[in-house]
Amino acid sequence: MRKRLPSPWKKRFFTWPISGFMAWFAYHLIGVFPIDLGSAVLGKLFRFIGPQLPISKRARIHMRACFPSWNEIDLEANVRDMWENLGRAAAEFPHIQNLDVSGRDKRVEVIGVEHIHSLRDDGKPGIVFSAHLGNWELLPMLAHPNGLDMHFVYRALNSPLAEKVLRRHYNKLSERLIPKGREGAIQMAHVLRDGGHLAIMVDQKLNEGLDIPFFGKPAKTSTALASFALRHRCPVVPARVERLSGANFRVTFYPAINLPNSGVTQADLVELLTQVNKQIESWIRDTPSQWLWLHRRWGK
């Protein structure tokens, strides 16, 4: 009987190279098509295939818990719409850096840009937070055209080759990317200490953090954003990406959240994170099918 390869070797010599090649191939194949055509075709393909995949069970469970008034027709319609949005976002990925996000292109409507200018001009460090809504990959493109020096916190891919594909895509921003983790936290601290700015996605499930209400249920929520914001007393600006139709979007920047200042660190952390989760929840309630319900947000 042949001896099975240890799991780390399988990942290093089989799983990671294969997934990396698939990421490279998909990226270049999708990039051949114009953004509107690619978005429409892959969106329809995901809409058909996605609901049949086992992982869709998780999305249905979460949607039922968060929207108990939905009937089965509503539920299945939103599952299909979620998958279409995800397919469209994947098809648009190779084209994102080529979009004009200055406000002159009707494809990307920008609202509340004055809040970004305030971050740029106030002489303080600052944090922008968002969620996996619409095409969230669009958000990092807004910083440079508005003169904002910003670093972007992201989850690095497991496959080194797939990670190289991602980094190459973000060639204009590669020096501004900070992977999540212990080393990333140190980089984040340095950025804010030097008066810089961070953009963070805060809607994913974590194995640690504080249990903060999200759709009325406790959800592990990272304390990094709140800890940094309270330590530096710096602005925290919410940012939302909406898909309007096809490959057309609206990006909205909101006024900075009022930072609690009770003098009790733990209480202030909970209060600020509760505000953040409430903001994200309100966005999801507006456009539920544009959120990525496939995360284990509640640990399930």
N, C-alpha and C positions, 0 to 999 in steps of 0.2 A: 504494500500500500504506500502510495507516495505521501511524503511528509508535506503538510500544509505550510505555506510560507507564513512567517510571523506577520501580524497585522501591520506594523510600521513599514515593513518591506513591501507589502502589497500596495500600501498607499504611495510609497516613494517611487516604485518602479512600474506600477500599473494604474491605480486609481487616479493619482494626481496628473501623470502625463496624459492619460486619456481624456480626463475632464479638461485639462488645459488645452489640448488640441481641439476638442469640441468647441470650447469657448472661442479660440482663435478662428476656427472655420466658420462658426455661426456669425461672429462679429464681421468678418470680411464678406460673407455671403449676403448678410442683411444690408451691409453698407452699399452694395451695388445698386439697390433699389432706391428711388427717390423717397423721401421721408413719408409723403402722403400715401403712396402706394404700399410701401413696406408696412406702415402702421396699420392700414386697412386690412391687408392680407393676413399678417400675423395675428392681428386682433381677432379676426374671424376664426382663424385656425385654433387659437387658444380658447375661444368661446365655445367651440365644438368639442374639443378634446378635454379641456380642463375640468369641467364638471364631472367627467367620468373617472377621473383619477382618484385614488384612495385618499389623497391629502385633502380633497374637497370636503371630506367628512368633518375635518376640523373647522373649516370655514362655516359649514352649516351649523355646527354646535355653537360656535361663537355668535353667529348672527341670531340664532333662536334665543340665546340668553340675553343679548343686548336689545333685541327688537321683538319682544314676546307677542306684540300685536300683529306681526306679519303672519299671513296664511302661507300655505305651501307655494302658491303661485308667486307671491312676493319674494319668498325666500329663494326660489330657484332662479327668478329673474335677476336678483342681485348677485347670486353666485355666478351666473353667466356673464353679467356685466363686469364683475370683478376680474374674471379671467380675461375678458376682452381688453380691459384697461391694462392688465399686466402684459398681455401680448403686444399691445401698442407701445407700451413703455420700452419693452425689449427691442422692438424694431426701430424705435427712435433713438436708442442709445448711441449708435455710431454717428448720428447726425447732430447731437445736442450742442457740441462745441461750435458748430457752424451756424447756429441760429443767431439772429440779431436780437439781443435782449435789451437794447438801449431804450426801447419804448417807441422806436420808429417803425417797427415791423408789426403789422396787424396780427401776426401769428402769435405774438407774445405780448399780452396786455400786462402792464405793471402798475400796481396801485400802492400808494403809501411809501413811495421811494424816499420821501422826506425823512422817514424814520431811519433809513440806511444812511442818509446824509448826516443825520444827527449823530449816529454812531461814529461816522468818519471824522466829524468836526469837534466832538466834545472833549477830546484829549484824554479819554478814559479807555480802559479795556472794555470789551463788550462781548455778548453772546447772542447768537441767533439760534432759535430752535425750531424744528419742523418735524414732520412725520411722513410716513410712506404713503402719500396721497397723490393722485393725479400722476404726473411724471416728476417724481421727486429729484431726479438727476438734473433737472433744469435749474434748481436753486443755486448751486455753486457758480453758475455762469453770471449771476447778477452782481457779484461783488466787484470785479475788476472794472466793468464799465462805469460804475459809480464811485470809483476811486477808493474803494475800501480794501485794505490789506487784511485778508481773512484766511484762516486755516480751517480745514474741513476734516472733521472726525468721522471715520468710516470703519466698517468691519472688514478686515483683510480676508481675502479668499484663502481657503486651505491649500489649494493647488498653487505651487509657485509659478507655474506657467500661466495659469488663468490669472493670477495676480499681475503678471507682467502685461498681459493683454489689457487689464483694467488700467494699470499705470500708464500704458502707452496711449490709451484712449484719452486719459486726462493729462496729456503731455503739457498742456498750458498750465496745469495746476499741480503737477506731480510733486513739486517742492513744497506744496501747501497741504499735502495729505498727511493726516496723523492716524495711524491704525489704533483701534481700541485695544486696551490692555494696560499693563503696569507701565511699560515704557511710554505708551501713548499718553498716559496720565501725567507723566513727568514733562513731556513735551507741551501738553496743554497748560500746565502750570507755568512753564517758562514763557509761553506766548502771552498769557494774561499778565504775568509779572512785568513783561516788557511793554505793556500797553497795547497789545495786539487784540485780535478778534477771533472768535471761534464760531463755527456752525456745527450743530449737533442734532442728530436724529434721536428722539427720546421715546419712541413708541414701541420698541422691541422688548421682548421678554428677557429677563436676566435671572441668573441663579442667586444673585445677592442684591442688596439694596433695601429700601424701605417698602413696606406694604402700603401703597397709596390707592385710594379709591379710583376706579376707572370703570365707567358704566355701572357704578354701584357695587362693584366687587373689588376686593383687594388685589393689587397687581404689583409685583416686584418692580420697583422703579429706581433707576440709578440716581445716586445722590450727587454725582459729579457736578452737574450743571448748577444745582442749588448751592453746593459747598463753595464752588468757585465764585459764584455771583455774590454770595453773602460775605465771603472773605474780602473781595475787592470792592464791594458795593457798586457793582457795575451794571449797566443796563442789560436787560434780558428782553429781546425782541422776538415775538412770534412771527413765523413766516409760513405761508400756505401756498401750495401749488394746486390749481384746479384744472381739470381738462374740460374745456368748453365744448368742443366738437372736433372729431378727428384729431389731427396734430396741431390743435390750437389751444392756447393755455392762458390762464390768468394767474399771476403771482401777486400775492397781497402781503405787504408788511404791515404789522400792527404796532400801535404804541407800546412802549416798553412796559412790562409788568411792574406794579408797585412792589418793592421788596419789603418783606416784613422786617421789623426791627424790635422785637420784644425783649431782646437781651438773653433769651433762652435759645441756644443754638439748635437743639433738637426740634423745638416747637417751630422755629423759623424755617428749618429744612422741610418739615412736613407741610407747613402752610404754603411755601413757595412751590413745592412739587405738586400739591393739590391744585393750585392755580394752573400749573402747566398741563396736568392731566385733564382738567376741565376744559381748557382751551382746545386741546386735541380732540376730546370727545365731542365738542360742539361742531368742529369741522367734519368729523365722521358722520354725525347725525345729519348734516346738510347734504353730504354726498357719500352715503354708505358704500356704494359699489366701487368707489375710487380708493378705498383703503385696502391694504394688503392683509386680509383676514387670515392668511396662512401662518402667521406667527403664532407661537405658543405664548400669547401675551399674558394669559392667566395661569401659566404653568401646565396647561393641558393640551 
